[in-house]
Amino acid sequence: MAVTASIIVPTRLRADYLEVALASIAPQAAAAGAELIVVDDGPDDRARAAAQRHGARYVAHARSRGLNAARNTGIDSAGADLLVFVDDDVDVHPGWLQALIDADDAADPEIGVLTGPIRARFEDHRLRTCGRESPPITTQDHGPQDADVPHAWGANMTVRRSAIARAGRFDETRELYGDEQEWQSRLLAAGGRIRYVAAAALDHRRAGDDARLRALAAAAYRRGAASRRFDVSQGRAPSRARELAVLAGCVAHSVRFACPNGIVLAAHSLGRLHATLAGPVQVGPDVEDHDFLSGESGTVRGLRKPAMRAADALLDVESAPRLRRIERAARERPPPRRVLVIGVERPGRLMGALRAELHRTRHRVEMHTAVMGDAGKFEHLNALLDEHPARGHDWLLVVDDDVVLSPRFLDRFLFCAETAGLLLAQPAHRRHSHAAWAATRRLPGGAVRESRFVEIGPVTAFAAPTFEALLPFPDLRMGWGLDAHWGAVAQEHGWRAGIVDATPILHTTPVGGGYERAAAVAEAQAFLATRPYVTRAQARWTRRIA
C-alpha cells in the first residue's frame, strides 16, 4: 500500500530534542499511513536508537553536509509525493499531519508548499518578555484561516514532489539562515504558491541550557550574521548606518522596558552589524576572481578596526567562563601529546614570542623553523619535514611568524580539537585579525565549529591520521588553493575539519602581503585544474559542534 506522506526529520547531535519530536509525530504517522524518516547529518548512535524506538527509518550521512543536504537525502529516501519536513526540535499538535494531508488533497496544482502555525515554547528556564516583540526563536502565525502566504519556515514545511520538479532541489551550499528561503524564491518565480494551513500547528522548543538567555543570545548573534549575508546575496541589505540604528533601538528597548528579550534582539542586530564590518571587501580588478578564493581582502583597517577591537573585548568577556572550564578539563586529560611545530620566519617578526607560548604547555613540543630565503613557504616546509619527519607525532602544527597566540594556547587548542573529533583544525581569528575568510573569525556561544575548509595559515593543525595522505605537501611555493584541496580530501576520507573559537589568534599583517598576487593565483589555478577542491560557497559553511 502506498504511503500517504513521507515525514522527514533532519537532525544533528540533538537526540534529546529528536526524542520529543518523534514521540509526537509517530502516532500521527501510524494513524495516517505515513512513513517517518530521520536523516542524521553525521551518524549518531543516540539518534539511531531514538529512530528505532519510534519506528522511523534511519538514514545517516557519513559526515556532516548541512541541513539542505539532509533535506535532499530525505527527498531521495521518501516514497510519497507529499514530503513533510520538520525540524528536530518541534512537538506537533494533535491533528497536525491530517490537516496537511487534507489540505494537500484540496489544494490547487500551483500550490507547492504547505505550512502551519509555529509557536515558541521555552522549557526549564522561563524567558520573561515585555510582550512588545516576537519570541527569540522562529515562529509564525497567519491567523485562524487558511490563506496563501509569501514564505514558510523550515520547522513546519510540507513540499509537494511536483514543486521539487518545478523549482529544483535545495541548494546544499547555503548556510543555515536562508536555506529554505532561497529554494522558495525559486518556487515562487516559477509560478508556485505557498499555502498556510491554520490547523497544522506545532511547538518550536527550547529546553535545558538552550533556553537560557546566554544561549538564546549566542544563537541570535549567529542568525543575525547569517541573515545579513543572505540579504547581501539577495541584493537587499540595508546600510551599515541603518543596522547601527536598529542595534541602538534594541538596546534602548531592553533598558526602557527591562526586557530580557531585548538582549536577544540586540545580539541578533549585533551579529548583522558585525557581518557588515567583516566584509566582504572585494579583490582588485587587476586579477581575475576564482571560486577557490574568498573574494575578500580580509584586511582590517580604518574605522572598522576600533569597532572590531570592541567586538573582541565583548567576546572575551562572553567566553571567559567557558575558557575556565576548558582550561580545567585540559589540565586533567592525559596523556601529553607529541607535537611537531614547523614554520618559516623572517627578521623582526613574532616567532620568538610564538615559540615561547607554544612551549608553555603540558604537551611535548618539538619546534623547527627555517629562515625565509629564495624558496617559497611550502618549499621550506617540505625541507623541514624531510629533516624532521612528522611520523611518530600525534599532531603537526604549521605556524606563520606574524601571529599572536592566545594564552595557554596549545593546551586549550588540542583539548578542543580532540574533544570535537577534528583531524584538520585551525584556531579562529580574532575579529580585528587580518583574515581572508570571514567564516574563520571567532563567533560567540561555543568552543568549536565544524567546517569544510581549514586555511593554509597562519596556524594549521594536522592530526596523525592525515599524515599519510597530506604529507609531504605538494610541490608548491606559495600554497594558495592547497587549503581548498584539503577540504575535498577531508570529505573523501571522512575526516572532520573545524575552527576552534576558544583559542582565537591575531594575524598582524595583511593576507598575502609577502606574495605577488597574480603568481600565487596562477599557481593555485594550475594546481587545482586536475584536483578536487571545495568552492568559496562551500568553504563559508560552518556548524557549531561544541
Buried (B, 14 or more C-beta within 10 A) or exposed (E): EEBBBBBBBBBBBBBEBBBBBBBBBBBBBEEBEBBBBBBBBBBBEBBBBBBEEBEBBBBBBEBBBBBBBBBBBBBEBBEBBBBBBBBBBBBBBEEBBBBBBBBBEEBEEBBBBBBBBBBBBBBEBEBEBBEEBEBBBBBBEBEEEBEEBEBBBBBBBBBBBBBBEBBEBBBBBBBBBBBBBBBBBBBBEBEBBBBBBBBBBBBBBBBEEBBBBBBBBBBBBBBBBBBBBBBBEEEEBEEBEEBBEBBEBBBEBBEEBEBBBBBBBBBBBBBBBBBBBBBBBEBEEEEEBBBBBBBBBBBBEEEBBEBBEEBBEEBBEBBEEBBEEBBEBBEEBEEBBBBBBBBBBEEEBBBEEBBEBBEBBBBEBEBEBBEBEEBBBBBBBBBBBEEBBBEEBBBBBBBBBBBBBBEBBBBBBBBBBBBBBBBBBBBBBBBBBBBBBBBBBBBBBBBBBBBBBBBBBBBBBBBBEBBEEBBBBEEBBBBBBBBBBBBBBBBEBEBBBBBBBBBBBBBBBBBBEBBEBEEBBBBBBEBBEEEEBBBBBBBBBBBBBB
